Amino acid sequence: MDNLLLSVLVFIMETTLTEEQECTIGAIADFLGDILPSYQKRFSAEQRDELARYLVKDILQNKGEIRNLPVMDYESGMKNFSVRLVADKLDEHGQILYELTKLGFDFLFRTKEVDDELGFEIEAIRLRMLITKKNYKKAMSQSKYILAMLIEKRNEIRQFEQQLRHDLFTVSGEQYDATVKGVDSMLREEYEIMLDIEKMLEQAQAHLDEERRSYATTDEKSRAAQREIVAITTNVQRALETQRALIIRCDELRKLYISLLKDALLYSSIKRFDFEDQLLGRMERISFSDAYALNQFRKRLLAPLFLPDIRRSLNLRLLYERQSKLRESQSDDGVEEDATDDGSEKLARIRLRNETHIRIISLLLQFAKEHSAFTFREFWNSIRLSKHIAQMTRERIIFLVMLKLLKLYAIREIDIESWHEQETVAMESLGEFDLDYCIAHCYQNDSAILKIKRIIVERGEGSAECEINPDEKVAIDDLRFEVEYIEADREDFMQAFG
């Protein structure tokens, strides 16, 4: 059983890092069908599917519960350590996909107790030594391993970003330092090593070309070395691209983290009780010669400070007084019906907000098809007569969405090209604004949005005054949108939409 569990973990890791396959229960069941004959076991398709669900859901995911283990920390004493090796997510088709968490990758990657920075440096130095010794076959495998480590870091950053956006208060400062600052410092320091390796590969390629020109013929060994150098170069270039993208992403996450912290601190400071202004200042202004003023002072300022009434709330006599008889039976129908009604109303509100968010982004993308540059004021004038305008202005949803595009998303852009290339899987929204979720639904309804490369969102000049009805107006800072199109389709696209 232990061998099967480790084999399934390795399969999930390889499937996650290849970026070409989707790790589903069906894929894991097929993998078990390939390896079970080695254990002299032959299961039917239904039995393999049941075994895959048991291994992944019941054992590796602990039936959906995070396992906490007591661990001794010699500085702070015993503490609970959360263990979760496999995470799941929904794709755009509602299919459950499985991937390793950072702890799962560490469990498989780290056969020695070395940290991430030292581990990556060692692997990069090992690759450089293999290239120096012209052992290209092993260097090719080593370059794949380094690329897999970087992809694992990318998944770690993505999971951290999802946690940060979902609930800032679950992210500790130590976790932020270990994830963002640790990855950022590691990548910046090791980027030079990867550039040196790229130069070494260029020199090795030039040397092989020189030999081929000198001898006019090449043997099978030279051709194999040629293929291996090309494969290594491809992996190193992909690793450099991934490093650059991760460095930029870490900078964006740093800005987002600081912005969310400022918003959280501002919100907390607004709700604090100003003791000096609300109590001491009012006491100084009271005229103690006025009996009515003294009575009001006692009732409004002093009396609340002595609440609750201890004699009334913590009276032991209440424990021994005669109690009324509890009903032996209770109508469960009414309770269940109320709970169902409350749940149905909540789901309806979430569904309505999700539909409103999708409609706003859809209308924005449709407007972007026809205008390469526009302001929010122009966009508002184009939709204010829409039959859905009342729904979009309800609870000021459309204005909140625009502000979130500018502030909450630190990238300040709607990057459709990057979203499509990364095949981002949007989780089901719970009524909060989620840009990936909205783009995914817009893409299902209109695949032509892929002709838009990205939309840059910037703060415009002046303010936009929006009339919701004759008696109500809303004024917000105007926004400016710059639209970039896919160059190959730009001419046909602009002709089609004027």
N, C-alpha and C positions, 0 to 999 in steps of 0.2 A: 504493500500500500504506500509506503514511504517513497519507493521508486516511482510509482505512478504519480504521486503528488508533485514530486520534483520535476518529472517529465512534463506535466501539464503546466507548471510554472515557467519552465524554459520555453515551451511552445507559445504561451501567452506573451512572454517577453519578445521572442523572435517575431511574432506576428505584429506586435505593437511597434517594433523598431523598423520593420521593413517598409511601412507606409504604403504597402501595396495590397494588403489583405485586411480583412475585418475579422476580428476574433469574436465569434459567436458560439453559442452552445453547440450548434450544428458543426462548426469547424472543429471544436474540441472533440466532439463525438467521432468525427471522421479521423482525427489524429489518433484517438484511442483504438479505432479499428485497425490502424496501421501497426501499432506497437503491441497490442494484446496477443497476437500469435507468438511473440517472443516469450510470453509467460505461459504458453500452452493453453491459452484461453480463447474461445471463439464465442462472441456475443452477437445477438441479432441487432438490427439497427435500433429497435426500440430499447433494448437493454443498454446499448452504448449511450444512447441519449440520456437514459435514467442515471447511468453511472457518471456521465459528464456533469449532470446537474448536482449529483450528490457530492462529487469532488470539489466543484467550484463553489456552489451555494452553501452547502451544509458544513464543509470542512474549511476551505480556504477563506470563505467570507463569514464563517461562523453564524450562518443563518441570518445575515444582515446585522448582527450585533458586533460592535467593536470590542475586542478582547483586551482587558486591562490586566497587566501582570505586575506584581510588586518587584521593584528593582532597587538595589541599594546604591544610593549616591552618597559617597563618603564625605561630601561637603554639606549636603542638606538632609541626609538621612533617607529613610525608605520613602519611595514615591511610586505612583502608578505609571506604567509605561504602556501606551496604547499601541496595539498591534493590528495592522490591517495591510495585508499583502496585495489584495486584488480589489480594484474599484470597478464600478460599472457606470455606463452612461447610455443615453438614448440617441440614436442617429435621427436624421430627418424623416426616416420612414417609420419611426417608432420601434426600431429593432434594438435590442439590448446588446451592447458591445462591452467587452471586458478588457482591462488594461492593468498593468502593474502600477502600484503606488511607488513613491520614492523608497519606502522601506522594503518593498518587494524587489526593486532593482538592487538596493544595497545588499539584500540577502543573497542574491545570485552573483552580483558583480564582485563584492568585497570578500575574497577568500582570505585576505590578510587585514589586519586592523590598521588601515591607512585612510586618511581623509580624502575628500574628493580632489582637493587641489594637488596633493602629492601624487594621488593615483593617476590623474590626467597627465601630470608632468612626466611620471615614469613611463607611461605608455607612449607619449610623444618622443621621449629620448630613445626608447626601444625601437620605434619606427625609424628614427634617424640612423641608428646603428645598423639596422637591417639593410637600409638603402646603401649605406657606406660600404657594407660587406657584399653588396650586390646580391643579397638573398631576397630577390624580388617576390618569390612565391610566398614566403612568410610575411614579407612586408605588405603584400596585398591583403592578407587576412588581418594583419595588425591595423591597417588603415580602416578596414570595415569596423573593427572593434572600437577605434577612436570615434568614428562617425556614430556608432550606436550609443556611446557614452554621451555625445553631444545631443543626440535626439532624446535621450533619457532626461538630460537637463532641460531641454525645451518642454517636455511633458511636465516636469516638476514646476517650471515657471508658470505654465498654463494652469495647472491645478492650484498653485498658490494664488494666481490672479482671480480665479473663480471664487476661492475662499475669501479673498480680500473684498471682492465686490459683493459677495453674499452677506457677510457679517464681519465688519472691521474688528469688533471686540473679541473675536475668536483668534485673532492673529496677535501673538505676543511680539515684543521687541526682539527677543532672542531668535524667534522663528524668522522674522524679517531679516535680521543680520545674517543668519545662516543661509537663507535662501537667496535673497537678492544681492546683498553685499558680497557674500561668499562666492556666488557664481560669477558676479561681475569682476571681482578681483582676479579670480582664476583665469577667466577668459582673456582679460587684458594682458596678463603676464605671459600666457602661453600662446597668444596670437603670433608673437614674433617667432616662436619656435616653428609653428606651422608654416609661416612665410619662408623660413630657411629651408624647410623640407621641400616646399614647392620649388625653390631655386635649385636644390639638389636634383630633383626629378628633371628639371629642364636641362641641367648639365648631363645627366645620364642619358636623356633622350638625344641630345646633341652628339654624345660620344657614340651611341649606336648608329646614328645617321652617318657619322664620319667613317665608322668601320664598314658600313654597307657601301659607301661610295669608294672606299679604298680597295676593297676586295671584290666589288661588283657582284658578289653572290652572298647569300645568307643561308646559314644552316637552320635546323629546326630549333636549336637552343636560342639563337639570336631572335628568331621570330617569336618564341615563347616569352623571352625577356621583353620584347617590344610590346606584346599584348599586356603583360603584367604591369609595365610602367604606365601604359595608357590607363589601365584600371586603377592603379594607385593614384595617378594624377587626378582622375575623376573624383575619387573619394576624398582626396585632400582638398580639392576645390570646393566640393560640397561641404566639407568640414569648415573651411574658411567662411563660406557664405552663411552657414549656420551660426558660427561664432559672431559674425558681424550683426546678424539679426538678433541674437541673444543680447549682445551688448546694448543695442538700441532699445530692446524691450526692457532691459533692466533699468535704463535711464527713465523710460516712460513709467515703469512701475514705481520707481522712487518718487517721481513727481506726483503720481496718483496717490500713493500712500501718504505723503505729506499733506496733499490737498484734503483727503478724507479725514486726516487727523485734525486739521484746522477746523473743518466743518463740525466735527464731533465736539471739539473743545468749545467752539462758539455756541453750539446748541446747549451744551452743559452750562456755560456761563450765563446764558440768557435765563435759564430756569432756576438759578440760585436765589436764595433769599437774602436780600440786603438788610442785615440786622440793624445797621446804623441808621439807615434811612427809614425803615419801617417801624422801628421801635424807639431807639434812643433819640432820634430827632423829634419824634412826636412827643416824647416825654418832656423834652426841653421847652416845647411850645405850649405846654399845659399851664393854665392859671390855677394854682392850687387853692386859691381863695374862693373859687366857684364850686359849690357842692355838686351841681349837675355835671360839671366837667370831670370832677374826681370820680363820680359814679360811672360815667362813660369810660374813663380811663381804666377803671377796675374791670368792667365787663369786657371791653374790646381788646385790651392789651395784656392785663395781668391774668385774667381768668384762663385763657387758652394755655398759658404756660404751666398751669397746674393740672392739666388734663392728662390721662383720664382720671376719673374719680375712683381712687383705690378702694374705698369702702363699698362702693356700688359694684365695681367690676370684679374685685377679688375677695368677695365676702365668702368665707368658708360655710356660713349658714346655708347658702344656696345649694350646697352639695347634699344637704340632709333634708331639704324640704321635699314635700310630696310632689312627685312628677306625674304629669298626665300620661295616660296609656298610649303607647305607640300603636299605630295600626299594624296588624299582623300581615295584611296583604296590601299591596299598592298597585294601582293601575299602571302597568308598564306600557300600555298602548299609548297613553297620552305623552309620557316622557319620550318614548322612541319617536313619536310623531313630531314632537317639538324639535328633538335633536336632528331629525331628518330634514325638517323644514329649515333649521338654521344652516345645516350643511349645504342644502340645495341653494339657498340664497347666497351663501358665500361663494360656491362654485359658479353661480350665475354672474356674480360681480367680477370674479377673476376672469371668466370667459369674455365678458363685455370689455374689460380693460385691455385684455390681449388683442381682441379684434380692433379696438380703437387704435392701439399702438401700431398694429400692422397696417391699418388703413392710412394713418398719417405718413408712415415711411413709404408706402406704396404711392401715395399722391406726390410725395416729395421726389421720388425717383421718376415718376411719369413727367413731372414738371422739368426735371433735370434733363430729360431726353430732348426737350425742345429749347432749352436755354443753357448755354455754356457758362453763364455767370448771371446770378440774380440775388436779390435780397429777400429777407423774410417778409418784408412789406409787400413785395410783388407776388410772392407765393401766397400770402394771405388773401390778397385781392382776387387771386384766381380760384380760391376754394371757398370764399365766404358765402357764396350762394349755393354751395353743395347741400344736398338733402341730408348729409350726415354731419353738418357743421355743429348742430346742437349736441350730438354725441361727442364730437371731438373737443368742444369747449366745456363740456361738463367736467366739473372739478378741475378746470384749467389744464386738462391733460396735454393739449397740443403745445401750450407754452412751456410746461414742465419738460416735455420731450426735447424741445429746442434748447433749453438751458442745459439739459443733461448731455446733449450732443456736444456742447461747447465746453462744459466744465467736468462732468463725471468721467467722460472718456478723454483721457489725457492726450490721445493721439489727435483729437479734434478733426477727424476725417471719417468718411464712410468708405472704407477700402474694399470694394466689391471684388477686385481682382485677387487680392490676397486672401479674402474669405473663400473664394472658389478654389484657389490653388491648394490651400491647406485643408480643404474639405472639412471645415469646422462643423462639428455636430452640436447643434443648439439644444440645450436641455429645455424641458417643458417649463414655460414661464408661469409664475404664481401671481401674476398681476403686476409685477414690477417691469419696468422698461428694460428689455434685453435686445440690443441691436442685432446680434447674430440670429436670434429667434425670429425677428421681424424680416430680416433679409432672406432667411430660409423660406419663409412662407411667401414672400414676394416672388422669389425665384420659382416656386412651384406654380404660381399663377401666371408668371410672365418671364420666360427664360431670356427675353431680349434685354433684361437689365444687365447682363454680362457684357454688353457693348459699352457700358459705363465703366471706366477704370477705377476712378475714385472721385469723391466729392470732398473738397476741403472746406471746413467750417471755420469762419473767423468772425470776430466781433466787428460789426459795421459801424457806420457813422450815424449819430442821432438815435432816435427811438422810433419804434413802429407802434402806432395807435390802432388797435383793433376793436371794432364795434361789434359786440356780441348781439346786442339788441338795442332798440332806441333808448333804453334806460341804463345801459351798462356798457362800459368801455374798459379795455385793458391796454396798458402801455408797457412795453418791454424794450430793452435795448435791441436795436436792429442787428441782424446777423447777415453775413455775406457768404454766399456759396460759390465756389469755383469748381467747375466740372471738368474732369479729364476723361477722354474717350480712348478706347482701344484704337490705335492708329490705323490698323488694317481695315477697320470698319467705319472710320470717321466720315469719309466722303459719302458712302451710301447711307450712313445713319442720318447725317444732316440733311441729305436730300429727301429722305423719307419723312422727316419731321420738320421740314421747312428751314 
